[in-house]
Amino acid sequence: MFTTATNFLTRHAFVVMPKGSRRPSPPPMQFSYPLPYGAVLRDSGVQFVVYSKSATAMRVLLYQRVIDREPYRLIELNPQTDRWGDIWSVFVPGLKVGQLYHFQADGPFEPSQGHRFNPQARLIDPYARALAGRFMASDDGIVRPPKCVVVDDAFDWKGDRHLRRPLSESIIYEMHVRGFTRSSTSGVKEPGTYTGIIEKIPYLKSLGVTAVELMPINEFPIEEADGSKPRRTYYWGYDPMCFFSPHRGYMSGHKPGDQVRQFKEMVRELHAAGIEVILDVVFNHTSEGNETGPTFGFKGLENRVYYMLNDDGTYKNFSGCGNTVNGNHPIVREMIFHCLRYWVHNYHIDGFRFDLASILSRNRKGELVPNPPMVELIAEDPMLADTKIIAEAWDAAGAYQVGSFANRRWAEWNGHYRDDVRRYWRGDWGMTGPMATRLSGSSDLYQPSGRRPYHSINFITSHDGFPLNDLVSYERKHNLDNGEENRDGDNNNHSCNYGVEGPTRRKSVVDMRQRQAKNFLASLLLSQGVPMILSGDEVLRTQRGNNNAYCQDNAISWFDWRLVERNSETLRFVQALNMFRRRQPNVRRGAFLTGKATKPGQLPDVSWYNPDGTPVNWSVVGSSLTSVFGTSGLTDPAARALLVMLHSGRQPQEFIAPAAVASIKWRLFIDTAADVPDDIYPEADGPPLGRDPVILDACTLRCYVAE
């Protein structure tokens, strides 16, 4: 350990020097700015600002190198002159960009009262802009977390601004920064990094997506708090320890703080390619865990403010991860508010997806409340007005708010869409009506509250669960590699293997799986709402039946770039769908379908028919459906009517075009049962629809577009 000797004239600790060295006099320091929080670079030094209501003493520990176990200097803050209210602040001249530091706080250790101060603990600054290094092995019981880094936020954006693409026109691509290029098959110079993403921008452009939704890039642990290798790798990143810092594990090189520049370069280049950046943010828990977990940040500064606690001081666990961030406490609300603004202003981020967002609807006692302050603050903040705000509208404690999460500002991951479309194509009984509702934008969920179709983020798969290939190849999860005896992961996947569990060379099974994959993709890209594609689904990436690959930092999770060639037919199919969606306003309406026409003689915006061409009777359950999406209500001359035939049965089905559309000339766009290249006509210029009945093979989607 180190020792201190306070000089009551200067009020600051001395520099720890090697034995026999002359100790230089510390430069004079002064209290100057109580805000903003964090380590703020000034003209001649750094201002350190941190909140703690209950601390009795506060120190700043300064380090010279990332590998140093002990600080070279300790600065003791004077509670009489370096504290305003509950804010501790001190200016240290002479410090520069790259300075490494921790905080350290004295205070009561009374767990039953919510206090967990440890005067020996090294603490991460809640507002740190970057971290460096790793947790260090400890033989003295003191947690030595990664060090905070003083950074300079100046950056040459070269005129970059937010793209401000309307949400209704978005096609979202959910991806993992490391996993996208980590495989040796990626061919990039810096695999698994922000730089690697830049090298793959041409691929993203060719795919036709308009936004990438990055799985958590905020700092999370790479190893255990005692410095040991974790039993299971932290791969997904849903274990935050610093909300303001880009993850150091995704940068090229090892220069402390350089992840800030590299992340900005990635955003700038994605924007230059017309691709927005949405962050998956985790404001529901932290990596400090519960009462048995380590103290290296929030716990050691003001535990009972940052976390929801039970009356005995233990942690409420609405996140399923040990603790729950106290998001509607004013101090924590302020931190989240500043954090979102920081990412939007400093990193030009275009939107956020809030993990387990229902936790933000809980008050300080953990109760779900209407109009929760944090949710309303995010919705009404003027600086976030141009950003996309998306909720995962549930949590791990039973809250499920899909369709009712908040006001018109919030979009939602639509879990009902995922489940209903999966069940329809699997052939579950009674799913024709729900399928029609999901294709139409889920008005049952969003129209009553005044929201629009684009508030529904539609998805078939996401990081959480089977990827598309596994959805049509496995009926059971296969998570033994996770080391939890296959207990983890959801047991209810609405999946089907079509005769063989896992890989097979049986042609009939392979053909059906490819057809079903195309059915899912076509349904997703033709639905009203906003589609989200899981990275790798466009080339049928597999996780070998693992539906919870949170700890698989290996080929199970990584994008295999050989599949771009091997499954080029599926890639071509997705590219054509994305191109069609981007230029066709009839599949991305801003208002819900009414079933009516705005002008005499015009097709209604939507009408539904039985396979025999008669109007559908929703009380009669079947597996087949014809939908006609007219152009009523659209003024864009590019709008075209669509005729979509859906058949999820296991036997061929005859379809007759409704009499109402017999006079229209239709051209084939999609036939998921056809061989390549006749499965999709990118220009919607396939064979015309004749007058004879159309026979759809088992599990087939066919789409025609009006000339």
N, C-alpha and C positions, 0 to 999 in steps of 0.2 A: 504494500500500500504506500501511499504518499502522505506527507505531513504538510501542515499549513501553519503559517504564522501571520496573523492579521496585523497589518500596519494601520493603526487607527487614524493616521493622518491621510493616507491615500485610500484606506478601506479595502484594499485588494490583496489577495494572496500572492506570495512570491513564486518565482519560477523554480521548479525542481531541476537542479543541475547535478552533474556527476560530482562525486566527492573530490574536493580539492579545487574545484573551479570557482572562479569569482562570480558571485551572483549579481547580475546587472539590476539596476533600479528599474522597476516596472514603469512604463510611461503613464502619465496621468490619464484617468478615465472619468467619464461623467455620465450622469443620467440625462438623456435628452428626449427620447421619443418613447411614449408608452405604447404606441401602435405603429405599424402592424405587427402581428405576431411573427415569431420565427427569428432567423438570422438574416438581418437586412443589411446589405452592402451600402455603406456610405462613402463619401469622398476620401476619408482618411482612416477608415476602419469598419467595424461591424457592430451593429446594434443587436443585442440578444434580448428577445422579449418572450415571456412565457407566462401562462396563467396558472395559478394555484391559490385557492382560497385558504386551504388548511395547512399549507407548508409553514414551518417555523424558520426555515433557512433554505437558501437556494444558492447553487454553485454552477459555474460553467467550467467544464473540463476541456482543455485544449490539447490536441494531439498533433504530432509532426508527421507521422506515417500511418498508413492504414493498418500495418501489422503491429503497431505499438499496443502493448497490453495496458500500459499506464500513461496518463497524461503528462506532458512536460510542464503544464501550468494549470493551476487551479485558481479561479476567480470567485471570491466569496462576495455575494451581494449583500449590501447592508439594508436590512428591513426598514430602517428609518429614512434612507435617502434613495434606495433603489427599488422602492415599491410604491406604486400608486394603486390604492384599492387592493384588488387581488391580482394585479399585474406586476410582475417582476421584470425590470429592464435595466440593462447596463450597456454603455458604449465602450468598446475596446478599440483604441486606435492602433494602427499598424497592421491589422489583420487584413488578409486579401482573399481573393477568390481561391477556392480549394482548401481553405482552412477546415480542419476536422474538429468536431466537438460533440459533447454530450451535455445534458443537464444532470444535476443531482440535487435531490430535495430531502430535507429533514422534515419530520412531522410524526404524528401519532401512528402507531401500529395497533389498531383496534379493529380487527376484521368484523366483529359483530356490529360495529358502528359504521362499517364501510370504509375505514381507513387502512391503507396498506403501504404506508411510507417505509422506505428502507434507506437509511442515510448512506449506505455503501453502494446502492444500485446505480448503474450507469443508465441514463434514460434517453431515449430517442425523443427529439423535439417533435411534438405533434404537427408542427408546421414546417418541418424540414423539407427543403426543395429537392434534396438528393441524399442518398445513402451510399456508403462505400464499405467494401469488405464484407465479412461474414461474422456470425456469432463465433466467439473464440472459446476453446476448451477452457474449463474452469476447474481448478482444484481447491478453490477457496470459497465456493458457493456463490460467488458474485457473477451475475449474468453480464457478459460483455457483448452487447449487440453490435450490429454494424454501426459505423460512425456516421454522424450527420455531416453534410458538406455545405459550406458556404458557396453559393453559385451566383453567377451573373446572368440575369434573364435576358440581357440584350442579345438580339439575333437579327440577322438580315433576312427578312421574310420575302424580299424581292417583290413587294407589292401584293403578296397573298392576302386574301380575305376569305371569310366564310362563303361557301358556295350558295347557301340559302335555297337549296332545291326543295320544292314542296314535298311534304311527307307522302302525299298521294302518288307522286311520281318516283318514289324510291324503290329500289331493289336491294335488299340488305344481304350482305355476305358475312356470316359469323365465322370468325377465324381466331386461331391462337398464334401469337407472334412467333414464338419459338417453333411450334410444331409445323408451321407453314413451310419453312425452309430448312429445318434441322436435318432432315435426311440427306445422306450423301448424294441421293438421286436428284436433289434440287439444282446442283451445279452452280450455286452462288458462291461468291468469294468469302462471305461471312455468314455461314449457316446459322439459323436460329436467332437472328438479330433484326433490329430495326432496319439496318442497312440491307439485309437480305430481302426484306419486304420491298424496298425500292427496286431491287433488281427484278422482282416479279410483277411489277406494275403492268408491263405489256400483257401479261397473262390475264390480270384482272380486267384490263380494258377489253380484251378480246372476249372475255366471258360476258361482259355487258352489265355487270352490277354497277350500282350508283353509289354504294356506301359499304365500307367494311365496319363491322361491329367487332371490336377487339375484346377478347376475353381479358380478364383483369391484367392491367399493366402497372397498377400501383404496387409499391413495394410489398413483398411478402417474403417469408423466411425461405432460405435455400437449404438450411439444416436446422437441427434442434437447437434450443436455447443454450444448451451446454456445449455447443460446438460439435456434437457428434453427428454422424450421418443418420438421417431419419430412417426409420423402419420402412416408411413409405414416402416416396418422393413428393414434394409439393410441386405439382405440375400445372394444374389448372390456374392456380393463383388466387382462389377464393379464400384467402387467409391473410387479410391486410395487416400491415404494421405501420404504414406511413401513407396517408391519403394524398399527399401533395407531390410525391416523388415518382417518376417513372422507374420501372424495375431495372436495377443494375445488371441483372442476369441476362438481359436482352441487348446489351450494348456490345460494340466491337472494342476490343482493347480493355485496359484496366485503369485509365485515368479517372480519378475521382470526380464525379459530377458530369462526365462527358455524355452520360445517357440523356441529359437535358438537351444538348445540341443535337444528338443523333435522332432523338424522338421528333424534334421540331423539323429536322430535315425530311424525315419520313412523311410527316403530315403535309409539309409544303409540296413534296413531289406527288403525293396522292391527289392533293387539290389541283395541281397543274394538269393531272390526268382526268380531272372531272369527278374524282371519287371522294366522297365525304368520309369523315372518321367519327365513329360513335364509340364511346368507351363503356364497357361493362364495369360499373362501380359497385363496391361492396361496403355500404354504410350500415350494415346490420350487425357486424361483430368484428372482433380483431383476433390476432393470433396469440394474445396473452392468455386465452383460455379461461377456465373457471378458477375456483379458489385453490386448486392444486397446481395451477399453471404458473409460469414465471412472471416476474415483474421487470419490464424493460421499457416502459413508456407510460401509457395512460394510467395504469394502476399506481405508479409511483408519483404521479403528479396530482391527481384528484380522482381517485377510484370511484367514489360514490356519485360523482357528477357524470363521468364518461360512460358508466355502465348502469343498467337496470339491476337493482339488487333486491333480494328478499329481505324480510324483516330481520333475519339472523345474519345478514351480510353475505350470504351466498348469492350466486349469480342466476338471474332469470335466463332461460335458454330458449328463446323463441327462434333462434337461428339454427339450432341443432349442432352448433359448433362450440358450445361451452359457455359463451357469454352473449350478451345483447347490448349493442350500442344504444345509449340513452338519447335517441335522436330528437326527442321533443323537449329536452332540457335546453333552456336558452343558450347556455354556453356551447353545447354540442351542436345545436341548431346553427349558431353563428359560425362554428368551424366548418360544417358542411356547406353552408352558404358561401363562405369565402373560398372553399375548395372548388366548388363548381365554377364560380366566377374566374378563379385562377386558371383552370384548365381551358375555359372558353377564351379568355383574354390572352393568356400567356402562351397557350399551345394551339389556339385556333380550332379547338375541338368543336364538332358540329352537333353533337348530341350525346345523350347518356341513356343507358339501359340500367335500371336500378335493380340489383339482385335482391330477392326476397323483400320487395318494396312494401309489403303489408306491414312490416315492422315499423316503417315510418308512419303508419296509421295508429300506432299504439302510443298512449300517453306514458307519463313517467312511472305509472304503476303497471304498465304492460297491457292496459285495456284498449281495445279497439274503439276509436271515437270518430264521430263525424267531423269533417272539416279539420283534420289534424294540422297544426300550425306548420310543421315542416313541409308537408305535401303542398299546402297552400302557398308557402313562401317560394318554393321552387316554381310553382305554376305562375306566380305573379311577378317574379323578379324581372325587371326590365332588361337586365343585361343578358338574361337567358331567353329573351323573347324570340330569337331566331333559331334557337337550338331545338333539336328533337328530344322529347322527354318520354321515355318508355318505361313502363313498370312491369316487373315480374310480380303480378298481383296476387301473391300468396306468400306464406312463410312456413316454417317447419313446425309450427305449433297449431296448425289447423285452420288458420285464416285462409280463405279462398275468395278473392274479391274480383275475379275476372268479370268485367262488365259493369262493375260498380266501384272501381277503385277511387276515382276522384272526378274532377271536372273535365271540361272540354279540352283543356290544355294537355292532358295526359293520354298517350296511347298505351296499349297493353299487349304483352305476349298473350295470344289467344289460345289457352290450353284446350278450350272446347273445340276449336278448329282442328288442332292436332289429333285429338281423340276421335272426333266424328269422321274425319276424312280417312283416318286409318281403319276405322271399323267398317266404313262403307266398302272400301276396296278389298278388305279381308272377306267380305261377304256376310257380315253380321246381319241378322234379320231386323227389319224395321228402321234402316238407316237412310232410306231415300229422302225423307223429309228433312232430317238434320243435314244431309249432304247439300240439299238445295239451299238451305239457310246459310251454310258456310260459304258456298260459292257466291252467294249474293251479298256478302259483307257482314253477316252476323247482326242483322238489324234487331234480333231479339235481345241482344246484349247491349248494344250501343245506341240505338235510336231512342229509347225511352228517356235517356238523360240528355238528349240533344246533341250527341256526338255523331260522327260521320263514319263511313266505311273505313277510312284510312286510320282510324283509331284502333283498328284491329290489325295487329302484327301477326300475320298468318305464317305458320310454319308446320312442317311435317316432322322434322327432326331438329335437334339442337345439340350442343355439346353434352347435355344431360340426357343420356339414353342411347339407344342404338343409332348409328348413322344409317342412311337409307339402304345401303347394301345389306346390312345386318337385319334391318326391319323386314326384309323379304327373304331372309336366309335362316333365321333362328326363331324358334318359338319360346326358348328359355334363355335367360341370361347365363353367361359363362364368365364369372368374375373371379375365379380361383386365383388368378395371378395377382389380385389385389391383396392377398394375404388375410382376408377376412372370412374364409371358408364359405364364400358365395352368399353371405348374408347381406351384403351391401347391394345397393341398386334396387330399382323398382321391379317388382314382380309382375306388374300389369302393363305390358308394352303394346298390346293390340297388334302383335306381329304374327307372321306366318312363314313357315319354311317351304311350303308347297311340295312336301314329300320327303325331304332329306334335311336333317339338321346340320347346317354348316355347309362347307364347300362340297361341290359335287361336279362331275363331268356329265351327268345325265342330261342330255340335250333338252328334253321336255321340261325339266325343272329349271334349267338355266334360262330357257326362252321365257318361261312364265315369270321368273324373277325380273328379268330385264323389262318385260312388258309392264309389270306392276310398278317398277321403279319409274317408268315413263308416265304411267297413270298418275302417280303421286306428283311428279314434277309438273305435268300438264295441268292438273287440278290446281296446284299452288299458283302457277303463273297466270292462269285464266281467272282466278277468283278476284272479286272485289276486296279491297283491303290492301295491305302492304306485305309483299312476300319476303320471307327471310330464308335464305338457303344456307345450309351447313357446309362449311368448307370441306371439299372432297366428295360431296354427294354427286357433283356433276361428273365425276369419273369413277363413281362407285367404290370409294375407299371403304375398307373394312376395319373393324376393331376386333375381329375374330370372336364376335359374340359378347364382348365386354360392353355392358351398358352403363358403366360408371368408371370411366378411365381417368379419374381425377389424379391418380398417382402413377400413371404410365407414361413416363418421359422416355419413350422408346418407339419402335416401329408400330406398336399398336395404335399410337396416337398421331404419329407424324404423317404428313402428306407424302405419299409415295408418287413421285413425279413420273415414274414409268407408266402409271395408269393413264396419263394424258394421251399416250399413244395406244395403249392396250384397250382402253375404253373410249376411244375417240368418237364412237357413234353416240354414246350418251352425252359426251361433251358437246358435240354438234347439236344435239337435241336441245340442250339447255341454252346454248348460245342463240339458237333460233327463237326459242320461247322468250328470252330476255329482249331480243331485238324487237320482236313483235309487240311485247308489252310496252316498251318504251315509245313506240310510235302509234300505238292504238289506244285512244282515250276511252274506248268502250269497256275496257277491263280495269280501269283505274278512275272510276267516277268519284266525284266529290260529294255526291248525295246518294241516299239509299234508293233502290229501285222501288217503283210504285205499282208495277203491273198495268200501267195506263199509258196511253199515247197522248202527246201534247197537241197533235194536229189530226184532223180527220184523215182516214186512210193510211195513217202511219202505223208501223208496228209498235206495240207497247215496248217499254224499256226492258221488260222481261215477261215471258209466258212459259208455262210448263205443260208438257204433254206426256202421255203414255207412249210406249213404243209403237202402238197402232195409230198414232197421230191424233188421238182424241185428247181433249183437255184432261189433265191429271186429276184423279180423285185421291186426295191425300189420306183418306181413310182406308184405302186399299194399299196394303203393303206389298212392295215389289223390289226388284233389284235393278230395274232399268228406268231410265228417265231421259227425256229430250227437253233441252232448254233452248229457248230462242231469246237472245239478247239483242233487242232492237236499238236504234240510235235515237229514240225519242228523248228529248231533253238535252241533246248534245249539239253544240254549234260548230265544233271543229270539223272542217270538211274531210279530215282524214278518218273520221269515225266510220266504222263498218259494222254491219249486223253480223252476229255470230250464231251459228246453229251447232249445238253441242249435244252429242249422243253419249250417254254414260251407261255402261253395262257391267255390273260387278258379279253377275251370275257365272256359274261354272259350265254352262252349256251355251251354244250359239243362240243369238236372239235376233229376230227380224224387226227392223225399224222401218216405219213409213213416215215420210216427211209430212208434217201438218199441212192441211189445206191452206192455212193462212200464209204460208211462205212458198207455196207452189209456183208463184209467178216470179220469184226472185232467182237470179242466177247465182249459184253457189259454187265455190271452188274449195277443194280439199286442202286443209292446212295440216291436220294431225290425224294419224291413224296409228295408235300404239301397237296394234297387232301386225302391222306391215313390216316387211324386211327393210333394212337400210338400203337406199336412201329414201324410200317411199314412206317412212314413218313420219317424216315432217318435211313440208315444203316451205322453206324460209320466207319466200315471197307470197305465200298463200295462193299459189297458182297451180295447185294440183288438179287432178281430174275433176270434171264438173259432176255435180250431183244430178243423176238422172231421175226419171219418173218411177223407176222400178224400186221395190223395197230393197233396203240395205241390210245385209246380214253382218252382224257384229259377232266376232268370235268371243269366247269366254274372256272376261276381265279386259274389256277394251274401252278406250275413249276415242271418239272420232269427232273432229271439229272442222266445220266448214265456215268459210268467210264469204260474205256477199261481195259480188264484183262491184 
